[in-house]
């Protein structure tokens, strides 16, 4: 698969997330995957994403930097959203927060996500939440 093809698949995955098309998630994510070293099923991954969206109904996945190399996609996602329920261990204040996520995905031979490594700037969220109180 070419790098452009892989980036197209990833963009379609983000569209699936942003449009909350949960039944389509299996088109982009393997039945078994690893998330930050933890084994999980597609259903576990879906439940995690649904939990994030439940906590933050206006959550949108917007790529700022997007690179593909081999079977890996690297992305810096940037979020501007308003948590309604506890998120990342922080209670919402009703205010908007902005933060990046640096995430790497390894795709399998079926062009589905098999591994995810994610780092979220929790300190940026903590500082914004503490100012909002």
Rosetta blueprint (number, residue, H / E / L):
1 X L
2 X L
3 X H
4 X H
5 X H
6 X H
7 X H
8 X H
9 X H
10 X H
11 X H
12 X H
13 X H
14 X H
15 X H
16 X H
17 X H
18 X H
19 X L
20 X L
21 X L
22 X H
23 X H
24 X H
25 X H
26 X H
27 X H
28 X L
29 X E
30 X E
31 X E
32 X E
33 X E
34 X E
35 X E
36 X L
37 X L
38 X E
39 X E
40 X E
41 X E
42 X H
43 X H
44 X H
45 X H
46 X H
47 X H
48 X H
49 X H
50 X H
51 X H
52 X H
53 X H
54 X H
55 X H
56 X L
57 X L
58 X L
59 X L
60 X L
61 X L
62 X E
63 X E
64 X E
65 X E
66 X E
67 X E
68 X E
69 X E
70 X L
71 X L
72 X E
73 X E
74 X E
75 X E
76 X E
77 X E
78 X E
79 X E
80 X E
81 X E
82 X L
83 X L
84 X L
85 X L
86 X L
87 X E
88 X L
89 X L
90 X E
91 X L
92 X L
93 X L
94 X L
95 X L
96 X L
97 X E
98 X E
99 X E
100 X E
101 X E
102 X E
103 X E
104 X E
105 X E
106 X E
107 X E
108 X L
109 X L
110 X L
111 X L
112 X L
113 X E
114 X E
115 X E
116 X E
117 X E
118 X E
119 X E
120 X E
121 X L
122 X H
123 X H
124 X H
125 X H
126 X H
127 X H
128 X H
129 X H
130 X H
131 X H
132 X L
133 X L
